[in-house]
Amino acid sequence: MTTFAIRQYGDPVLKQRTKEIEEIDGSVAKLVADMIETMYDAPGVGLAANQVGVQRRLFVYDIGTGPQAVINPRIVETSGEWTYEEGCLSVRGLSWPIVRPDAVHLVGLDLDGNEMSLEADTLEGRCFQHELDHLDGILLLERLDEDQRREALSILRARTLSLPAGDPDGLGGLLHQPS
Ligand code: ZN
């Protein structure tokens, strides 16, 4: 298995909406295996295909119950509200309390092409929403309130200006469970 470099904030691939997977073949299975390896290596609890530069609608996750892949995922229902300190493997070393729906109903396909229907809340529900955002070209920065966003952008700007290129983690690896 291979691990990928995880694309970082500023990479245009993170702002593009991914395309549906039309055929689930061996190349998709290989991609999933490599993405899972990359996620564990990071480490993180979720990883979307465009975070490794692949513009396809697919993410992997493991919130402690084993690795899973969801192909062509869609959220069909949300409810409640939950504030959680959320980080991202593509915005290293930073996290913010973000309010999102608590529970979600996610549908998609597994690697055998079978339909999946998952009801999830708290960490799993958050992970699904975060990964779906990635697949739609949305980073968590766009989920911040105005003050958080202003602060975040100034930190990220200072980071790209002053840190040596070899130190993307300049502010320290603060995150417990980025995705
Ligand atoms: Zn992320």
Backbone and ligand atoms as CSV (ligand in chain L), in Angstrom:
chain,resi,resn,atom,element,x,y,z
A,1,MET,N,N,0.827,-1.206,0.000
A,1,MET,CA,C,0.000,0.000,0.000
A,1,MET,C,C,0.861,1.255,0.000
A,2,THR,N,N,0.270,2.305,-0.468
A,2,THR,CA,C,0.982,3.579,-0.599
A,2,THR,C,C,0.286,4.624,0.264
A,3,THR,N,N,1.050,5.547,0.795
A,3,THR,CA,C,0.388,6.698,1.415
A,3,THR,C,C,0.558,7.915,0.512
A,4,PHE,N,N,-0.483,8.734,0.520
A,4,PHE,CA,C,-0.467,9.963,-0.278
A,4,PHE,C,C,-0.006,11.137,0.571
A,5,ALA,N,N,0.484,12.188,-0.093
A,5,ALA,CA,C,0.653,13.479,0.576
A,5,ALA,C,C,-0.738,14.096,0.693
A,6,ILE,N,N,-1.063,14.623,1.864
A,6,ILE,CA,C,-2.369,15.256,2.047
A,6,ILE,C,C,-2.286,16.718,1.618
A,7,ARG,N,N,-3.166,17.094,0.692
A,7,ARG,CA,C,-3.168,18.462,0.158
A,7,ARG,C,C,-3.523,19.451,1.259
A,8,GLN,N,N,-2.834,20.587,1.256
A,8,GLN,CA,C,-3.010,21.573,2.307
A,8,GLN,C,C,-3.740,22.821,1.824
A,9,TYR,N,N,-4.299,23.550,2.798
A,9,TYR,CA,C,-4.984,24.815,2.561
A,9,TYR,C,C,-4.240,25.645,1.517
A,10,GLY,N,N,-4.969,26.123,0.532
A,10,GLY,CA,C,-4.357,26.903,-0.536
A,10,GLY,C,C,-4.269,26.107,-1.829
A,11,ASP,N,N,-4.320,24.775,-1.711
A,11,ASP,CA,C,-4.291,23.926,-2.906
A,11,ASP,C,C,-5.670,23.992,-3.588
A,12,PRO,N,N,-5.703,24.388,-4.861
A,12,PRO,CA,C,-7.004,24.572,-5.524
A,12,PRO,C,C,-7.859,23.307,-5.579
A,13,VAL,N,N,-7.243,22.142,-5.483
A,13,VAL,CA,C,-8.000,20.895,-5.566
A,13,VAL,C,C,-9.014,20.788,-4.411
A,14,LEU,N,N,-8.727,21.478,-3.319
A,14,LEU,CA,C,-9.614,21.427,-2.153
A,14,LEU,C,C,-10.866,22.281,-2.343
A,15,LYS,N,N,-10.861,23.138,-3.360
A,15,LYS,CA,C,-12.004,24.046,-3.578
A,15,LYS,C,C,-12.895,23.592,-4.722
A,16,GLN,N,N,-12.551,22.439,-5.307
A,16,GLN,CA,C,-13.347,21.961,-6.433
A,16,GLN,C,C,-14.306,20.868,-5.991
A,17,ARG,N,N,-15.515,20.910,-6.572
A,17,ARG,CA,C,-16.486,19.867,-6.279
A,17,ARG,C,C,-16.061,18.586,-6.987
A,18,THR,N,N,-16.158,17.453,-6.291
A,18,THR,CA,C,-15.719,16.181,-6.870
A,18,THR,C,C,-16.819,15.574,-7.754
A,19,LYS,N,N,-16.404,14.621,-8.601
A,19,LYS,CA,C,-17.351,13.983,-9.529
A,19,LYS,C,C,-17.775,12.601,-9.013
A,20,GLU,N,N,-19.014,12.240,-9.316
A,20,GLU,CA,C,-19.539,10.925,-8.939
A,20,GLU,C,C,-18.673,9.802,-9.534
A,21,ILE,N,N,-18.579,8.697,-8.817
A,21,ILE,CA,C,-17.892,7.519,-9.327
A,21,ILE,C,C,-18.910,6.679,-10.088
A,22,GLU,N,N,-18.622,6.402,-11.353
A,22,GLU,CA,C,-19.599,5.680,-12.163
A,22,GLU,C,C,-19.396,4.177,-12.119
A,23,GLU,N,N,-18.137,3.772,-12.001
A,23,GLU,CA,C,-17.874,2.336,-11.971
A,23,GLU,C,C,-16.961,2.009,-10.800
A,24,ILE,N,N,-17.426,1.094,-9.923
A,24,ILE,CA,C,-16.608,0.724,-8.772
A,24,ILE,C,C,-15.764,-0.485,-9.161
A,25,ASP,N,N,-14.530,-0.214,-9.564
A,25,ASP,CA,C,-13.657,-1.291,-10.027
A,25,ASP,C,C,-12.440,-1.414,-9.125
A,26,GLY,N,N,-11.460,-2.183,-9.583
A,26,GLY,CA,C,-10.260,-2.424,-8.786
A,26,GLY,C,C,-9.485,-1.155,-8.462
A,27,SER,N,N,-9.550,-0.165,-9.351
A,27,SER,CA,C,-8.798,1.067,-9.094
A,27,SER,C,C,-9.420,1.835,-7.922
A,28,VAL,N,N,-10.740,1.727,-7.773
A,28,VAL,CA,C,-11.405,2.376,-6.631
A,28,VAL,C,C,-11.027,1.650,-5.339
A,29,ALA,N,N,-11.002,0.315,-5.383
A,29,ALA,CA,C,-10.611,-0.471,-4.199
A,29,ALA,C,C,-9.187,-0.136,-3.764
A,30,LYS,N,N,-8.297,0.006,-4.747
A,30,LYS,CA,C,-6.904,0.360,-4.453
A,30,LYS,C,C,-6.810,1.760,-3.853
A,31,LEU,N,N,-7.577,2.691,-4.434
A,31,LEU,CA,C,-7.605,4.057,-3.912
A,31,LEU,C,C,-8.082,4.063,-2.452
A,32,VAL,N,N,-9.151,3.305,-2.172
A,32,VAL,CA,C,-9.686,3.230,-0.805
A,32,VAL,C,C,-8.628,2.695,0.157
A,33,ALA,N,N,-7.944,1.616,-0.223
A,33,ALA,CA,C,-6.916,1.027,0.648
A,33,ALA,C,C,-5.810,2.039,0.931
A,34,ASP,N,N,-5.386,2.757,-0.085
A,34,ASP,CA,C,-4.318,3.743,0.092
A,34,ASP,C,C,-4.786,4.955,0.908
A,35,MET,N,N,-6.056,5.332,0.720
A,35,MET,CA,C,-6.592,6.453,1.511
A,35,MET,C,C,-6.694,6.077,2.980
A,36,ILE,N,N,-7.087,4.832,3.267
A,36,ILE,CA,C,-7.186,4.378,4.664
A,36,ILE,C,C,-5.801,4.397,5.315
A,37,GLU,N,N,-4.818,3.899,4.573
A,37,GLU,CA,C,-3.426,3.921,5.052
A,37,GLU,C,C,-2.979,5.366,5.346
A,38,THR,N,N,-3.298,6.257,4.433
A,38,THR,CA,C,-2.925,7.668,4.587
A,38,THR,C,C,-3.611,8.288,5.808
A,39,MET,N,N,-4.897,7.936,6.004
A,39,MET,CA,C,-5.667,8.462,7.144
A,39,MET,C,C,-5.054,7.996,8.463
A,40,TYR,N,N,-4.701,6.719,8.569
A,40,TYR,CA,C,-4.106,6.186,9.797
A,40,TYR,C,C,-2.736,6.802,10.044
A,41,ASP,N,N,-1.999,6.993,8.971
A,41,ASP,CA,C,-0.654,7.534,9.060
A,41,ASP,C,C,-0.663,8.981,9.567
A,42,ALA,N,N,-1.753,9.734,9.248
A,42,ALA,CA,C,-1.785,11.188,9.522
A,42,ALA,C,C,-1.596,11.575,10.996
A,43,PRO,N,N,-2.287,11.049,12.015
A,43,PRO,CA,C,-3.497,10.247,11.939
A,43,PRO,C,C,-4.736,11.134,11.959
A,44,GLY,N,N,-5.814,10.595,11.373
A,44,GLY,CA,C,-7.081,11.320,11.371
A,44,GLY,C,C,-8.238,10.345,11.429
A,45,VAL,N,N,-9.457,10.874,11.548
A,45,VAL,CA,C,-10.634,10.011,11.626
A,45,VAL,C,C,-11.409,9.967,10.306
A,46,GLY,N,N,-10.998,10.788,9.335
A,46,GLY,CA,C,-11.691,10.775,8.057
A,46,GLY,C,C,-10.814,11.408,6.997
A,47,LEU,N,N,-11.055,11.034,5.740
A,47,LEU,CA,C,-10.255,11.590,4.641
A,47,LEU,C,C,-11.087,11.531,3.362
A,48,ALA,N,N,-11.164,12.661,2.676
A,48,ALA,CA,C,-11.916,12.731,1.419
A,48,ALA,C,C,-10.938,12.610,0.248
A,49,ALA,N,N,-11.427,12.063,-0.873
A,49,ALA,CA,C,-10.544,11.766,-2.005
A,49,ALA,C,C,-9.808,13.009,-2.521
A,50,ASN,N,N,-10.494,14.170,-2.536
A,50,ASN,CA,C,-9.785,15.342,-3.072
A,50,ASN,C,C,-8.685,15.833,-2.131
A,51,GLN,N,N,-8.700,15.380,-0.871
A,51,GLN,CA,C,-7.578,15.729,0.019
A,51,GLN,C,C,-6.287,15.028,-0.403
A,52,VAL,N,N,-6.410,13.988,-1.227
A,52,VAL,CA,C,-5.200,13.358,-1.773
A,52,VAL,C,C,-5.124,13.610,-3.284
A,53,GLY,N,N,-5.885,14.611,-3.751
A,53,GLY,CA,C,-5.767,15.064,-5.130
A,53,GLY,C,C,-6.615,14.302,-6.135
A,54,VAL,N,N,-7.531,13.464,-5.654
A,54,VAL,CA,C,-8.381,12.679,-6.562
A,54,VAL,C,C,-9.791,13.286,-6.559
A,55,GLN,N,N,-10.219,13.769,-7.728
A,55,GLN,CA,C,-11.486,14.492,-7.809
A,55,GLN,C,C,-12.672,13.549,-7.977
A,56,ARG,N,N,-12.822,12.646,-7.033
A,56,ARG,CA,C,-13.934,11.703,-7.086
A,56,ARG,C,C,-14.694,11.730,-5.770
A,57,ARG,N,N,-16.012,11.390,-5.887
A,57,ARG,CA,C,-16.890,11.503,-4.723
A,57,ARG,C,C,-16.780,10.247,-3.846
A,58,LEU,N,N,-15.879,10.323,-2.888
A,58,LEU,CA,C,-15.559,9.163,-2.052
A,58,LEU,C,C,-14.854,9.649,-0.787
A,59,PHE,N,N,-15.213,9.064,0.372
A,59,PHE,CA,C,-14.402,9.329,1.552
A,59,PHE,C,C,-14.241,8.070,2.373
A,60,VAL,N,N,-13.211,8.064,3.220
A,60,VAL,CA,C,-12.998,6.960,4.156
A,60,VAL,C,C,-13.043,7.536,5.566
A,61,TYR,N,N,-13.368,6.694,6.533
A,61,TYR,CA,C,-13.382,7.155,7.918
A,61,TYR,C,C,-13.197,5.970,8.855
A,62,ASP,N,N,-12.801,6.290,10.079
A,62,ASP,CA,C,-12.751,5.303,11.155
A,62,ASP,C,C,-12.827,6.082,12.453
A,63,ILE,N,N,-13.987,5.992,13.103
A,63,ILE,CA,C,-14.132,6.710,14.371
A,63,ILE,C,C,-13.915,5.748,15.541
A,64,GLY,N,N,-13.178,4.664,15.268
A,64,GLY,CA,C,-12.866,3.707,16.324
A,64,GLY,C,C,-13.611,2.392,16.173
A,65,THR,N,N,-14.358,2.274,15.071
A,65,THR,CA,C,-15.144,1.058,14.864
A,65,THR,C,C,-14.684,0.310,13.605
A,66,GLY,N,N,-13.503,0.644,13.122
A,66,GLY,CA,C,-12.980,-0.009,11.920
A,66,GLY,C,C,-13.115,0.878,10.703
A,67,PRO,N,N,-12.264,0.654,9.690
A,67,PRO,CA,C,-12.279,1.510,8.506
A,67,PRO,C,C,-13.486,1.251,7.613
A,68,GLN,N,N,-14.024,2.323,7.051
A,68,GLN,CA,C,-15.165,2.247,6.141
A,68,GLN,C,C,-14.929,3.208,4.994
A,69,ALA,N,N,-15.463,2.848,3.837
A,69,ALA,CA,C,-15.445,3.768,2.697
A,69,ALA,C,C,-16.886,4.024,2.277
A,70,VAL,N,N,-17.188,5.253,1.880
A,70,VAL,CA,C,-18.513,5.561,1.340
A,70,VAL,C,C,-18.322,6.227,-0.024
A,71,ILE,N,N,-18.954,5.613,-1.027
A,71,ILE,CA,C,-18.841,6.081,-2.407
A,71,ILE,C,C,-20.118,6.836,-2.784
A,72,ASN,N,N,-19.938,7.954,-3.481
A,72,ASN,CA,C,-21.058,8.819,-3.881
A,72,ASN,C,C,-21.998,9.137,-2.716
A,73,PRO,N,N,-21.437,9.588,-1.586
A,73,PRO,CA,C,-22.271,9.843,-0.410
A,73,PRO,C,C,-23.154,11.080,-0.582
A,74,ARG,N,N,-24.300,11.029,0.086
A,74,ARG,CA,C,-25.210,12.182,0.143
A,74,ARG,C,C,-25.815,12.218,1.528
A,75,ILE,N,N,-26.001,13.410,2.077
A,75,ILE,CA,C,-26.734,13.547,3.335
A,75,ILE,C,C,-28.169,13.888,2.966
A,76,VAL,N,N,-29.116,13.060,3.425
A,76,VAL,CA,C,-30.508,13.272,3.016
A,76,VAL,C,C,-31.345,13.912,4.125
A,77,GLU,N,N,-30.811,13.938,5.353
A,77,GLU,CA,C,-31.562,14.540,6.447
A,77,GLU,C,C,-30.614,14.917,7.568
A,78,THR,N,N,-30.891,16.035,8.227
A,78,THR,CA,C,-30.096,16.421,9.399
A,78,THR,C,C,-31.045,16.873,10.497
A,79,SER,N,N,-30.573,16.772,11.752
A,79,SER,CA,C,-31.375,17.298,12.850
A,79,SER,C,C,-30.485,17.661,14.030
A,80,GLY,N,N,-31.038,18.489,14.908
A,80,GLY,CA,C,-30.343,18.887,16.125
A,80,GLY,C,C,-29.207,19.856,15.858
A,81,GLU,N,N,-28.408,20.087,16.863
A,81,GLU,CA,C,-27.306,21.026,16.782
A,81,GLU,C,C,-26.244,20.607,17.781
A,82,TRP,N,N,-24.970,20.716,17.393
A,82,TRP,CA,C,-23.891,20.270,18.274
A,82,TRP,C,C,-22.665,21.121,17.996
A,83,THR,N,N,-22.046,21.595,19.056
A,83,THR,CA,C,-20.806,22.352,18.918
A,83,THR,C,C,-19.649,21.429,19.225
A,84,TYR,N,N,-18.695,21.388,18.319
A,84,TYR,CA,C,-17.553,20.475,18.476
A,84,TYR,C,C,-16.287,21.151,17.977
A,85,GLU,N,N,-15.215,20.936,18.689
A,85,GLU,CA,C,-13.903,21.489,18.318
A,85,GLU,C,C,-13.393,20.698,17.112
A,86,GLU,N,N,-13.471,21.323,15.944
A,86,GLU,CA,C,-13.237,20.597,14.698
A,86,GLU,C,C,-11.922,21.022,14.051
A,87,GLY,N,N,-11.155,20.045,13.601
A,87,GLY,CA,C,-9.912,20.320,12.888
A,87,GLY,C,C,-9.954,19.654,11.525
A,88,CYS,N,N,-8.884,19.819,10.753
A,88,CYS,CA,C,-8.850,19.283,9.392
A,88,CYS,C,C,-7.416,18.933,9.032
A,89,LEU,N,N,-7.219,17.782,8.430
A,89,LEU,CA,C,-5.875,17.368,8.014
A,89,LEU,C,C,-5.305,18.279,6.930
A,90,SER,N,N,-6.172,19.055,6.273
A,90,SER,CA,C,-5.711,19.978,5.236
A,90,SER,C,C,-5.487,21.388,5.781
A,91,VAL,N,N,-5.779,21.592,7.065
A,91,VAL,CA,C,-5.514,22.874,7.728
A,91,VAL,C,C,-4.812,22.515,9.043
A,92,ARG,N,N,-3.603,22.050,8.905
A,92,ARG,CA,C,-2.877,21.431,10.020
A,92,ARG,C,C,-2.706,22.331,11.238
A,93,GLY,N,N,-2.898,21.742,12.398
A,93,GLY,CA,C,-2.532,22.409,13.645
A,93,GLY,C,C,-3.542,23.411,14.158
A,94,LEU,N,N,-4.693,23.558,13.489
A,94,LEU,CA,C,-5.687,24.526,13.929
A,94,LEU,C,C,-7.022,23.827,14.127
A,95,SER,N,N,-7.800,24.328,15.088
A,95,SER,CA,C,-9.152,23.797,15.267
A,95,SER,C,C,-10.025,24.887,15.873
A,96,TRP,N,N,-11.310,24.762,15.637
A,96,TRP,CA,C,-12.258,25.757,16.115
A,96,TRP,C,C,-13.539,25.058,16.559
A,97,PRO,N,N,-14.216,25.646,17.584
A,97,PRO,CA,C,-15.548,25.126,17.906
A,97,PRO,C,C,-16.506,25.508,16.790
A,98,ILE,N,N,-17.127,24.536,16.178
A,98,ILE,CA,C,-18.028,24.785,15.053
A,98,ILE,C,C,-19.393,24.158,15.350
A,99,VAL,N,N,-20.431,24.929,15.084
A,99,VAL,CA,C,-21.800,24.443,15.284
A,99,VAL,C,C,-22.302,23.840,13.977
A,100,ARG,N,N,-22.779,22.616,14.064
A,100,ARG,CA,C,-23.419,21.982,12.903
A,100,ARG,C,C,-24.565,21.134,13.428
A,101,PRO,N,N,-25.413,20.608,12.514
A,101,PRO,CA,C,-26.410,19.643,12.964
A,101,PRO,C,C,-25.735,18.477,13.696
A,102,ASP,N,N,-26.430,17.926,14.656
A,102,ASP,CA,C,-25.879,16.807,15.424
A,102,ASP,C,C,-26.028,15.494,14.652
A,103,ALA,N,N,-27.259,15.192,14.239
A,103,ALA,CA,C,-27.532,13.891,13.616
A,103,ALA,C,C,-27.708,14.038,12.107
A,104,VAL,N,N,-27.212,13.057,11.371
A,104,VAL,CA,C,-27.387,13.062,9.917
A,104,VAL,C,C,-27.785,11.670,9.434
A,105,HIS,N,N,-28.461,11.654,8.315
A,105,HIS,CA,C,-28.760,10.400,7.623
A,105,HIS,C,C,-27.972,10.434,6.317
A,106,LEU,N,N,-27.010,9.516,6.213
A,106,LEU,CA,C,-26.114,9.481,5.062
A,106,LEU,C,C,-26.447,8.268,4.196
A,107,VAL,N,N,-26.506,8.470,2.888
A,107,VAL,CA,C,-26.666,7.338,1.977
A,107,VAL,C,C,-25.518,7.340,0.974
A,108,GLY,N,N,-25.213,6.179,0.448
A,108,GLY,CA,C,-24.126,6.059,-0.526
A,108,GLY,C,C,-23.977,4.598,-0.908
A,109,LEU,N,N,-22.808,4.268,-1.449
A,109,LEU,CA,C,-22.542,2.892,-1.876
A,109,LEU,C,C,-21.293,2.378,-1.177
A,110,ASP,N,N,-21.266,1.055,-0.905
A,110,ASP,CA,C,-20.025,0.474,-0.401
A,110,ASP,C,C,-19.185,-0.020,-1.583
A,111,LEU,N,N,-18.045,-0.625,-1.280
A,111,LEU,CA,C,-17.118,-1.039,-2.337
A,111,LEU,C,C,-17.672,-2.139,-3.234
A,112,ASP,N,N,-18.725,-2.835,-2.762
A,112,ASP,CA,C,-19.357,-3.855,-3.596
A,112,ASP,C,C,-20.514,-3.278,-4.413
A,113,GLY,N,N,-20.728,-1.976,-4.257
A,113,GLY,CA,C,-21.826,-1.344,-4.994
A,113,GLY,C,C,-23.164,-1.457,-4.299
A,114,ASN,N,N,-23.159,-1.989,-3.063
A,114,ASN,CA,C,-24.410,-2.083,-2.301
A,114,ASN,C,C,-24.766,-0.730,-1.687
A,115,GLU,N,N,-26.084,-0.470,-1.603
A,115,GLU,CA,C,-26.507,0.793,-1.008
A,115,GLU,C,C,-26.275,0.796,0.486
A,116,MET,N,N,-25.748,1.911,0.985
A,116,MET,CA,C,-25.542,2.084,2.410
A,116,MET,C,C,-26.520,3.133,2.898
A,117,SER,N,N,-27.017,2.958,4.117
A,117,SER,CA,C,-27.879,3.950,4.739
A,117,SER,C,C,-27.469,4.028,6.200
A,118,LEU,N,N,-26.862,5.136,6.585
A,118,LEU,CA,C,-26.270,5.249,7.915
A,118,LEU,C,C,-26.865,6.433,8.671
A,119,GLU,N,N,-27.354,6.167,9.865
A,119,GLU,CA,C,-27.806,7.241,10.749
A,119,GLU,C,C,-26.706,7.458,11.769
A,120,ALA,N,N,-26.235,8.691,11.891
A,120,ALA,CA,C,-25.097,8.943,12.775
A,120,ALA,C,C,-25.280,10.253,13.518
A,121,ASP,N,N,-24.738,10.298,14.745
A,121,ASP,CA,C,-24.719,11.584,15.448
A,121,ASP,C,C,-23.356,11.790,16.094
A,122,THR,N,N,-23.231,12.810,16.902
A,122,THR,CA,C,-21.988,13.261,17.553
A,122,THR,C,C,-20.783,13.113,16.610
A,123,LEU,N,N,-19.744,12.418,17.049
A,123,LEU,CA,C,-18.491,12.422,16.274
A,123,LEU,C,C,-18.663,11.844,14.860
A,124,GLU,N,N,-19.422,10.757,14.762
A,124,GLU,CA,C,-19.611,10.146,13.446
A,124,GLU,C,C,-20.409,11.077,12.525
A,125,GLY,N,N,-21.458,11.674,13.070
A,125,GLY,CA,C,-22.261,12.621,12.288
A,125,GLY,C,C,-21.436,13.809,11.839
A,126,ARG,N,N,-20.549,14.287,12.737
A,126,ARG,CA,C,-19.685,15.418,12.415
A,126,ARG,C,C,-18.702,15.050,11.305
A,127,CYS,N,N,-18.135,13.852,11.440
A,127,CYS,CA,C,-17.188,13.363,10.445
A,127,CYS,C,C,-17.853,13.318,9.056
A,128,PHE,N,N,-19.067,12.787,8.983
A,128,PHE,CA,C,-19.766,12.702,7.691
A,128,PHE,C,C,-19.956,14.098,7.089
A,129,GLN,N,N,-20.377,15.057,7.915
A,129,GLN,CA,C,-20.626,16.409,7.397
A,129,GLN,C,C,-19.334,17.060,6.920
A,130,HIS,N,N,-18.267,16.839,7.680
A,130,HIS,CA,C,-16.964,17.417,7.332
A,130,HIS,C,C,-16.464,16.848,5.988
A,131,GLU,N,N,-16.582,15.529,5.829
A,131,GLU,CA,C,-16.096,14.894,4.591
A,131,GLU,C,C,-16.972,15.278,3.395
A,132,LEU,N,N,-18.288,15.349,3.606
A,132,LEU,CA,C,-19.179,15.784,2.517
A,132,LEU,C,C,-18.831,17.195,2.071
A,133,ASP,N,N,-18.523,18.065,3.027
A,133,ASP,CA,C,-18.092,19.418,2.675
A,133,ASP,C,C,-16.864,19.361,1.770
A,134,HIS,N,N,-15.869,18.538,2.149
A,134,HIS,CA,C,-14.673,18.415,1.306
A,134,HIS,C,C,-15.064,18.049,-0.124
A,135,LEU,N,N,-15.948,17.061,-0.250
A,135,LEU,CA,C,-16.317,16.570,-1.584
A,135,LEU,C,C,-17.069,17.632,-2.391
A,136,ASP,N,N,-17.648,18.607,-1.664
A,136,ASP,CA,C,-18.308,19.733,-2.340
A,136,ASP,C,C,-17.368,20.926,-2.505
A,137,GLY,N,N,-16.100,20.744,-2.153
A,137,GLY,CA,C,-15.120,21.822,-2.310
A,137,GLY,C,C,-15.155,22.867,-1.206
A,138,ILE,N,N,-15.688,22.458,-0.038
A,138,ILE,CA,C,-15.833,23.407,1.079
A,138,ILE,C,C,-14.883,23.024,2.213
A,139,LEU,N,N,-14.080,23.983,2.676
A,139,LEU,CA,C,-13.214,23.737,3.833
A,139,LEU,C,C,-13.895,24.260,5.096
A,140,LEU,N,N,-13.470,23.735,6.253
A,140,LEU,CA,C,-14.124,24.128,7.504
A,140,LEU,C,C,-14.015,25.624,7.790
A,141,LEU,N,N,-13.048,26.298,7.153
A,141,LEU,CA,C,-12.927,27.755,7.322
A,141,LEU,C,C,-14.223,28.454,6.936
A,142,GLU,N,N,-14.932,27.855,5.971
A,142,GLU,CA,C,-16.179,28.461,5.523
A,142,GLU,C,C,-17.324,28.217,6.490
A,143,ARG,N,N,-17.080,27.405,7.512
A,143,ARG,CA,C,-18.099,27.139,8.538
A,143,ARG,C,C,-17.872,27.967,9.790
A,144,LEU,N,N,-16.828,28.804,9.780
A,144,LEU,CA,C,-16.519,29.615,10.954
A,144,LEU,C,C,-17.397,30.866,10.980
A,145,ASP,N,N,-17.596,31.405,12.194
A,145,ASP,CA,C,-18.282,32.692,12.227
A,145,ASP,C,C,-17.272,33.780,11.823
A,146,GLU,N,N,-17.760,35.011,11.704
A,146,GLU,CA,C,-16.946,36.060,11.103
A,146,GLU,C,C,-15.644,36.304,11.868
A,147,ASP,N,N,-15.737,36.349,13.202
A,147,ASP,CA,C,-14.540,36.613,14.020
A,147,ASP,C,C,-13.540,35.465,13.930
A,148,GLN,N,N,-14.043,34.254,14.030
A,148,GLN,CA,C,-13.167,33.070,13.925
A,148,GLN,C,C,-12.452,33.062,12.580
A,149,ARG,N,N,-13.199,33.412,11.558
A,149,ARG,CA,C,-12.676,33.341,10.193
A,149,ARG,C,C,-11.578,34.376,9.974
A,150,ARG,N,N,-11.800,35.569,10.516
A,150,ARG,CA,C,-10.812,36.637,10.380
A,150,ARG,C,C,-9.512,36.199,11.056
A,151,GLU,N,N,-9.642,35.633,12.266
A,151,GLU,CA,C,-8.473,35.179,13.023
A,151,GLU,C,C,-7.770,34.040,12.278
A,152,ALA,N,N,-8.559,33.105,11.790
A,152,ALA,CA,C,-8.002,31.945,11.091
A,152,ALA,C,C,-7.205,32.380,9.862
A,153,LEU,N,N,-7.786,33.298,9.086
A,153,LEU,CA,C,-7.116,33.724,7.857
A,153,LEU,C,C,-5.832,34.478,8.162
A,154,SER,N,N,-5.830,35.246,9.269
A,154,SER,CA,C,-4.592,35.962,9.586
A,154,SER,C,C,-3.514,34.983,10.047
A,155,ILE,N,N,-3.890,33.946,10.779
A,155,ILE,CA,C,-2.907,32.928,11.175
A,155,ILE,C,C,-2.361,32.217,9.937
A,156,LEU,N,N,-3.257,31.844,9.037
A,156,LEU,CA,C,-2.823,31.097,7.851
A,156,LEU,C,C,-1.963,31.968,6.941
A,157,ARG,N,N,-2.294,33.248,6.875
A,157,ARG,CA,C,-1.519,34.164,6.055
A,157,ARG,C,C,-0.118,34.325,6.648
A,158,ALA,N,N,-0.041,34.532,7.962
A,158,ALA,CA,C,1.253,34.682,8.639
A,158,ALA,C,C,2.083,33.422,8.455
A,159,ARG,N,N,1.394,32.309,8.489
A,159,ARG,CA,C,2.091,31.033,8.364
A,159,ARG,C,C,2.735,30.889,6.986
A,160,THR,N,N,1.993,31.211,5.936
A,160,THR,CA,C,2.579,31.054,4.591
A,160,THR,C,C,3.678,32.083,4.349
A,161,LEU,N,N,3.590,33.236,5.027
A,161,LEU,CA,C,4.620,34.260,4.813
A,161,LEU,C,C,5.895,33.976,5.584
A,162,SER,N,N,5.773,33.482,6.823
A,162,SER,CA,C,6.955,33.472,7.682
A,162,SER,C,C,7.550,32.102,7.956
A,163,LEU,N,N,6.793,31.055,7.733
A,163,LEU,CA,C,7.351,29.759,8.098
A,163,LEU,C,C,8.157,29.157,6.959
A,164,PRO,N,N,9.234,28.490,7.292
A,164,PRO,CA,C,9.962,27.777,6.239
A,164,PRO,C,C,9.066,26.715,5.623
A,165,ALA,N,N,9.258,26.457,4.351
A,165,ALA,CA,C,8.370,25.547,3.628
A,165,ALA,C,C,8.329,24.155,4.248
A,166,GLY,N,N,9.398,23.775,4.904
A,166,GLY,CA,C,9.444,22.433,5.474
A,166,GLY,C,C,8.745,22.304,6.803
A,167,ASP,N,N,8.066,23.380,7.248
A,167,ASP,CA,C,7.445,23.327,8.569
A,167,ASP,C,C,5.965,23.684,8.508
A,168,PRO,N,N,5.178,22.860,7.823
A,168,PRO,CA,C,3.755,23.160,7.705
A,168,PRO,C,C,3.037,23.068,9.045
A,169,ASP,N,N,3.643,22.427,10.018
A,169,ASP,CA,C,3.022,22.262,11.329
A,169,ASP,C,C,3.535,23.286,12.331
A,170,GLY,N,N,3.930,24.441,11.850
A,170,GLY,CA,C,4.595,25.433,12.677
A,170,GLY,C,C,3.930,25.746,14.004
A,171,LEU,N,N,2.604,25.704,14.049
A,171,LEU,CA,C,1.955,26.043,15.308
A,171,LEU,C,C,1.793,24.852,16.234
A,172,GLY,N,N,2.357,23.735,15.846
A,172,GLY,CA,C,2.300,22.554,16.726
A,172,GLY,C,C,1.146,21.655,16.347
A,173,GLY,N,N,1.306,20.374,16.539
A,173,GLY,CA,C,0.242,19.426,16.213
A,173,GLY,C,C,-0.769,19.388,17.345
A,174,LEU,N,N,-1.690,20.350,17.342
A,174,LEU,CA,C,-2.597,20.487,18.485
A,174,LEU,C,C,-3.795,19.560,18.393
A,175,LEU,N,N,-4.029,19.034,17.223
A,175,LEU,CA,C,-5.315,18.388,17.021
A,175,LEU,C,C,-5.350,16.959,17.514
A,176,HIS,N,N,-6.428,16.651,18.158
A,176,HIS,CA,C,-6.594,15.283,18.586
A,176,HIS,C,C,-7.173,14.412,17.472
A,177,GLN,N,N,-8.222,14.874,16.819
A,177,GLN,CA,C,-8.859,14.016,15.820
A,177,GLN,C,C,-9.237,14.787,14.566
A,178,PRO,N,N,-8.252,15.234,13.821
A,178,PRO,CA,C,-8.591,15.940,12.596
A,178,PRO,C,C,-9.106,15.003,11.520
A,179,SER,N,N,-9.731,15.578,10.516
A,179,SER,CA,C,-10.238,14.710,9.452
A,179,SER,C,C,-10.191,15.417,8.124
L,1,ZN,ZN,ZN,-10.831,17.999,6.571
